[in-house]
Amino acid sequence: MKSTLACIILILAGWVTGVSAEMANAANSGQGTDSWSLCLSALEAKEARAWAEYAYGVFLSHETPPCSQEDFARQLLKAADLLPDAEVPVVQAIMPFISAGQHAKALELMEPLARRHPDSELHQLFYCELLRSTSQLTQAIEHLQDFMKAYCPKGVKSHLMQAQFLCEARRFRESEKLLKKAVALDKKADGENLGMLKLAQARLYWTWGVNTSFPRTANRYFRHCRKLLEELASSADYWKDTAPEQLQEFARLCEQEKQWTLLEEVLRMVASPHPLAEYEVYALCQIKTLQALGRHAELQKVINDLLANSGELHPVLLQEAVAFFEKHDLLDDAIESQSRLVVQEPQNLFYRLQLARLLLSAGRPQHGLLLLNHIQNLPPQALLLKAYLEKAAGNLEAAYGLLGKVEKLAMEHGDSQLANAGFYLTYATICELMGKVDEAIDKLRVAYKLAPDAPDTANSLGYVLCDHDRELVYAEELIRKALLQRPDSAAYLDSLAWVCFKQGKYPEAQEAMASCLKAGGMEDDPDGTTLAHAAAICDANGLPELAALYRRWLMVINPDYHE
């Protein structure tokens, strides 16, 4: 198949070259063009030669092995060189580098083409956009200004791009003037760019308002923006042939201005069978609009309809589905949607980590570990998640080892966000469960030092000190400090009751335990610790029958409990 394609391309290229040579000979010999009436015109021959170059580039990309991306681009740009107004060769040559973030390479490839065709609006616009994307905004503005002055004084697209550049450079007044001129030029022509220009004006006024320090002036610009959005929302003609990018920009402005009803009006206009309804941007706009308007039943139907599609969905849509299901505690649905992301992009570590996190929340740590166990050199955040999964799966030694690695990495890189107070609270819990009491207390002291005003760190350190009969006075001080911030916390009241009991303050312990139980201590006691404390405190206060009752409840909740 490839050899056939190669033959066709080479024959086409040879034929075009031959025809061009014979036409030149005819012209030189004075034969004129009559005898060549069946041949291609010079313009047609040039176009045919251009598309032969293009086809040869496509062939090279399908060779085994294929040519490099740069060689492919250079071959396509040969076609663009012959046809300065043809967009396809330029887009296919340059866009892969832009998508890969290689803007400097794209600029390097585009610069000779722009230099050889100083009058081509297409090539100059591409070149200027690449200047901007390589942090050369001032040079882009100057180059485009020179081009417009010399070759394109009435080009609407050039005016539009220059206005956007000026807006980005915060030269708002110049941008506004240029857009008004572009609108006037477009009205004199066919008016086909009017909607796009209004959208650019709306973006300008919104950006201008955000960057203005005077509230009244800012509000005036925001009103201009809203007025333009209203005009666009009521223009059915504008949305007939609108590109997805323009719907996305309109939606972004509506989101910033909280104009959700306007966006909903537009979505009704471009609903199926409108071509825009087939793009993911349409579904994403639907989701954001229904979220903002609080119409959760409709939102769930839209999401379920999307998920009913057995093909691949855009990752952004799947992520929105996951976020919706997780927010509404529909963990199984969230896991199913996230699993589709992992299947679509199995090498994407972020998607795997998100799925593992959801599985941890759903009480399925072993499944989460299966997602990560084969991956070497996990980053610190992933190691931390894996430690939580190991802990939840009962693999304390593995969790302990992973937390040690994370702590070491955090110290080496000075990452206080990673090894924060919450990290050390988890680390201490695992140490205590493994019988490493001294190490657990050390980790809790670090947590308390990192977050001395957080009630959880104060209570946790106080309770562990108390539970192991260490520094009881200091432990009580810490627990009371936590209770100042959360006086109705059943967990903190249980800690206070226990530290009072440990110090022989039995009446105070009884009073604190009564407050704990009243605050829901039994409901928040999955392993029966609070009931065990209550029984011991009642015994100490001479209430054996009540103590026996608590112990019977304890055996119902946790028959294997050991004090």
Secondary structure, DSSP 8 states (H G I E B T S, - for coil): -HHHHHHHHHHHHHHHHHHHHHHHHHHHTT--SGGGTTS--HHHHHHHHHHHHHHHHHHHHTSSS---HHHHHHHHHHHHHH-TT-HHHHHHHHHHHHHTT-HHHHHHHHHHHHHH-TT-HHHHHHHHHHHHHTT-HHHHHHHHHHHHHHT-TT-HHHHHHHHHHHHHTT-HHHHHHHHHHHHHHHHHTT-TTHHHHHHHHHHHHHHHHHT-S-HHHHHHHHHHHHHHHHHHHT-HHHHHT--HHHHHHHHHHHHHHT-HHHHHHHHHHT-TTSGGGGSHHHHHHHHHHHHHTT-HHHHHHHHHHHHT--S---HHHHHHHHHHHHHTT-HHHHHHHHHHHHHH-TT-HHHHHHHHHHHHHTT-HHHHHHHHTT-SS--HHHHHHHHHHHHHTT-HHHHHHHHHHHHHHHHHHT-TTTS-HHHHHHHHHHHHHTT-HHHHHHHHHHHHHH-TT-HHHHHHHHHHHHHTT-SHHHHHHHHHHHHHH-TT-HHHHHHHHHHHHHTT-HHHHHHHHHHHHHTTTTTT-TTSHHHHHHHHHHHHTT-HHHHHHHHHHHHHH-TT---
